[in-house]
Amino acid sequence: MDGLDCVVIGYNEGDFDDYRVMCERAGPGTPEFQIMRSEHLVVDGTAMPWLDAFSRIRNRDTGRADRYHVGEVFNLAALYLTSYLRRRGLRAEPVSLFSAEPDRLAALLAEQPAVVAITTTFYVNILPVGPIVEYVRQMSPSSHIVVGGPLVDNLCQSGMTGAVQDFFFAMGADSYIQESQGELSLGRLCHAIRSGADIAAVDNLIHCPDGEWVRTRRRPENNNLDECSIDWAGFSPDLIGRTAQLRTARSCAFKCSFCDYPTRAGALATASVETVRKELRALAELGVQNVVFVDDTFNVPPKRFNQLCQMMIDEDLGLRWYSYFRCSNARDEESFDLAARSGCAGVFLGIESGDSEVLANMHKLAQDSQYRVGIARLKERGIATFASIIVGFPGETEKTVGNTIDFLNETAPDLWRAQAWWANPRSPIYQQKEQLAIAGEGYSWSHFSMSSAEAAALTDEMFERVTESVWLPLYDFDFWSLPYLEGKGVGVGELTQLLRTSQELMGVRNRGGGPARLAALEQRFADGVAALNVEPAKFSY
């Protein structure tokens, strides 16, 4: 058998304690500190993410060492790139979660793969990359390490500056791919490494031939989603598990002023209904029960969405599905009926605000009334709803936040979360930087109507005043933990009860509540976890 050409590593979540310290150093009153306080629990005196607390408490009763983690839902980028490389005659294998699969990764690196590819889909800084590179260097010194994905693209937006050069040296890889898609470039790099060809001929590559990082020729990719669909038969049921992610479109049809994704990803491209049918059949054959459609706008265009739903009804594969969903594009009862009949179990609603003026500033192209009708229609059909909120976008005031609080209490989505606006200088709103008096970026900013510190304080106020919906933590959890835990036997209703208790617990703790009250809530949470009938985790401590 030929040697292993490429190992694709999906995600490294980092160390929560490092994250906690970073947030605490940012200081009270900052968005970082506010976010961290409202997304962790404390077990035996140690702060940890929600699912780690769930795992530790459960292991007390079972005597096992289970580590429940949403990374069990195999990283889609790693699967997609592996399938893509295999279709082009390369031997490739994926790893989903760097920290949780040491035996699998060590065995693959023992084969001394020609290339190790590191994806960066969820990274906002370089910190998660370094430990992966160091480990690969130790285990497989001869492997060519390449890093690609959104992190590289974001770093290079202002050109090959001195800071970018330093970042690339700090990460320690041999090359980087700068391309919003990048799979074609990765395939060509793997073939070049395997054949001993000059990698300088590979498009969209950044390499360091003479002590300085230089770009090769830029050539935008336009990979066909039908031709590049995942060959799921190449993966085992044990690898994929009960819940899987699936992409049926690339980019986003909308131009929200806080987001630069459509600019980076290009025009919306979709896979055919027949391609999606083929992939769903293959997933069902693997034993998958829950599908997470990761498209930014799964129900856009509306006609295609209805066709997809009708296809799933016709196929009757017994799959439950979850997705992002735009209420403004579900324009009639038929769309909601088709969604429910086709197996829709939950939707992520990018509501962003309950104030019409703030929505207009965001170019959301949605009205308060459309959100209200949409949430009601979804709830009538038993579809779980999660509302995501941004606090502090230009135009936000204490009054507009109050309108959002009223909106959430009146519409009562099952779950919700709010975070301070993350000011992206590459987003369209920065074209009005002078007009709106925007200063700063990230979580440190101010503009004509608010500052980041005020946004953090108002988010805390929302945490206390939104009473008709349940808070959903973010760190290693998020909405996509619903289908993951559903696949483990924890229904949305059972999970919501636990989340309600953890929300109350975090609130009492953050207000400096008494030890007796905290102990009672901690016991209620522990009793709720112990009462569940949960399948063992794939990962362990």
QUIWO-V278964 format. One record per backbone hydrogen bond with DSSP energy under -1.0 kcal/mol. CO is the residue of the C=O (numbers start at 1). NH is the residue of the N-H. If there is no record, write none. Layout:
co:CO nh:NH
co:CO nh:NH
This chain:
co:4 nh:114
co:5 nh:115
co:6 nh:93
co:7 nh:117
co:8 nh:95
co:9 nh:119
co:11 nh:98
co:15 nh:19
co:16 nh:20
co:17 nh:21
co:18 nh:22
co:19 nh:23
co:20 nh:24
co:21 nh:25
co:22 nh:26
co:23 nh:27
co:27 nh:30
co:30 nh:34
co:31 nh:35
co:32 nh:36
co:33 nh:37
co:34 nh:38
co:36 nh:39
co:41 nh:48
co:43 nh:46
co:46 nh:43
co:48 nh:41
co:49 nh:53
co:50 nh:54
co:51 nh:55
co:52 nh:56
co:53 nh:57
co:54 nh:58
co:55 nh:59
co:56 nh:60
co:58 nh:62
co:59 nh:63
co:65 nh:541
co:69 nh:72
co:70 nh:73
co:72 nh:74
co:75 nh:79
co:76 nh:80
co:77 nh:81
co:78 nh:82
co:79 nh:83
co:80 nh:84
co:81 nh:85
co:82 nh:86
co:83 nh:87
co:85 nh:90
co:86 nh:89
co:91 nh:5
co:91 nh:6
co:93 nh:8
co:95 nh:10
co:96 nh:11
co:97 nh:101
co:101 nh:105
co:102 nh:106
co:103 nh:107
co:104 nh:108
co:105 nh:109
co:106 nh:110
co:108 nh:111
co:109 nh:112
co:114 nh:144
co:115 nh:7
co:116 nh:146
co:117 nh:9
co:118 nh:148
co:120 nh:123
co:126 nh:129
co:126 nh:130
co:129 nh:133
co:130 nh:134
co:131 nh:135
co:132 nh:136
co:133 nh:137
co:134 nh:138
co:135 nh:139
co:136 nh:140
co:140 nh:143
co:144 nh:116
co:145 nh:174
co:145 nh:175
co:146 nh:118
co:147 nh:177
co:149 nh:153
co:150 nh:154
co:151 nh:155
co:152 nh:156
co:154 nh:157
co:156 nh:159
co:159 nh:161
co:161 nh:165
co:162 nh:166
co:163 nh:167
co:164 nh:168
co:165 nh:169
co:166 nh:170
co:167 nh:171
co:168 nh:172
co:175 nh:147
co:176 nh:206
co:182 nh:186
co:183 nh:187
co:184 nh:188
co:185 nh:189
co:186 nh:190
co:187 nh:191
co:188 nh:192
co:189 nh:193
co:190 nh:194
co:191 nh:195
co:192 nh:196
co:192 nh:197
co:198 nh:201
co:199 nh:202
co:204 nh:178
co:205 nh:216
co:206 nh:176
co:207 nh:214
co:214 nh:207
co:217 nh:204
co:224 nh:228
co:226 nh:229
co:230 nh:232
co:231 nh:234
co:232 nh:235
co:236 nh:240
co:237 nh:241
co:242 nh:289
co:242 nh:290
co:244 nh:292
co:246 nh:294
co:248 nh:271
co:250 nh:269
co:256 nh:259
co:257 nh:429
co:260 nh:264
co:261 nh:265
co:262 nh:266
co:269 nh:250
co:272 nh:276
co:273 nh:277
co:274 nh:278
co:275 nh:279
co:276 nh:280
co:277 nh:281
co:278 nh:282
co:279 nh:283
co:280 nh:284
co:281 nh:285
co:282 nh:286
co:283 nh:288
co:284 nh:287
co:289 nh:320
co:290 nh:244
co:291 nh:322
co:292 nh:246
co:297 nh:300
co:301 nh:305
co:302 nh:306
co:303 nh:307
co:304 nh:308
co:305 nh:309
co:306 nh:310
co:307 nh:311
co:308 nh:312
co:309 nh:313
co:310 nh:314
co:311 nh:315
co:312 nh:316
co:320 nh:291
co:321 nh:345
co:321 nh:346
co:322 nh:293
co:323 nh:348
co:326 nh:329
co:327 nh:330
co:332 nh:336
co:333 nh:337
co:334 nh:338
co:335 nh:339
co:336 nh:340
co:337 nh:341
co:338 nh:342
co:339 nh:344
co:340 nh:343
co:343 nh:321
co:345 nh:384
co:346 nh:323
co:347 nh:386
co:348 nh:325
co:349 nh:351
co:349 nh:388
co:351 nh:353
co:352 nh:390
co:355 nh:359
co:356 nh:360
co:357 nh:361
co:358 nh:362
co:359 nh:364
co:360 nh:363
co:362 nh:257
co:367 nh:371
co:368 nh:372
co:369 nh:373
co:370 nh:374
co:371 nh:375
co:372 nh:376
co:373 nh:377
co:374 nh:378
co:375 nh:379
co:376 nh:380
co:378 nh:383
co:379 nh:382
co:384 nh:347
co:385 nh:415
co:386 nh:349
co:387 nh:417
co:388 nh:352
co:389 nh:419
co:391 nh:421
co:393 nh:396
co:397 nh:401
co:398 nh:402
co:399 nh:403
co:400 nh:404
co:401 nh:405
co:402 nh:406
co:403 nh:407
co:404 nh:408
co:405 nh:409
co:406 nh:410
co:407 nh:411
co:408 nh:412
co:414 nh:470
co:415 nh:387
co:416 nh:472
co:417 nh:389
co:419 nh:391
co:423 nh:442
co:424 nh:427
co:427 nh:430
co:428 nh:431
co:429 nh:432
co:430 nh:433
co:432 nh:436
co:433 nh:438
co:436 nh:448
co:439 nh:446
co:441 nh:444
co:442 nh:423
co:444 nh:441
co:445 nh:452
co:446 nh:439
co:450 nh:447
co:451 nh:455
co:452 nh:456
co:453 nh:457
co:454 nh:458
co:455 nh:459
co:456 nh:460
co:457 nh:461
co:458 nh:462
co:459 nh:463
co:460 nh:464
co:461 nh:465
co:462 nh:466
co:470 nh:416
co:473 nh:478
co:474 nh:477
co:478 nh:481
co:479 nh:482
co:480 nh:484
co:481 nh:485
co:482 nh:486
co:483 nh:487
co:485 nh:490
co:486 nh:489
co:488 nh:535
co:491 nh:495
co:492 nh:496
co:493 nh:497
co:494 nh:498
co:495 nh:499
co:496 nh:500
co:497 nh:501
co:498 nh:502
co:499 nh:503
co:500 nh:504
co:501 nh:505
co:502 nh:506
co:503 nh:507
co:504 nh:508
co:505 nh:509
co:506 nh:510
co:507 nh:511
co:508 nh:513
co:509 nh:512
co:514 nh:518
co:515 nh:519
co:516 nh:520
co:517 nh:521
co:518 nh:522
co:519 nh:523
co:520 nh:524
co:521 nh:525
co:522 nh:526
co:523 nh:527
co:524 nh:528
co:525 nh:529
co:526 nh:530
co:527 nh:531
co:529 nh:532
co:539 nh:67
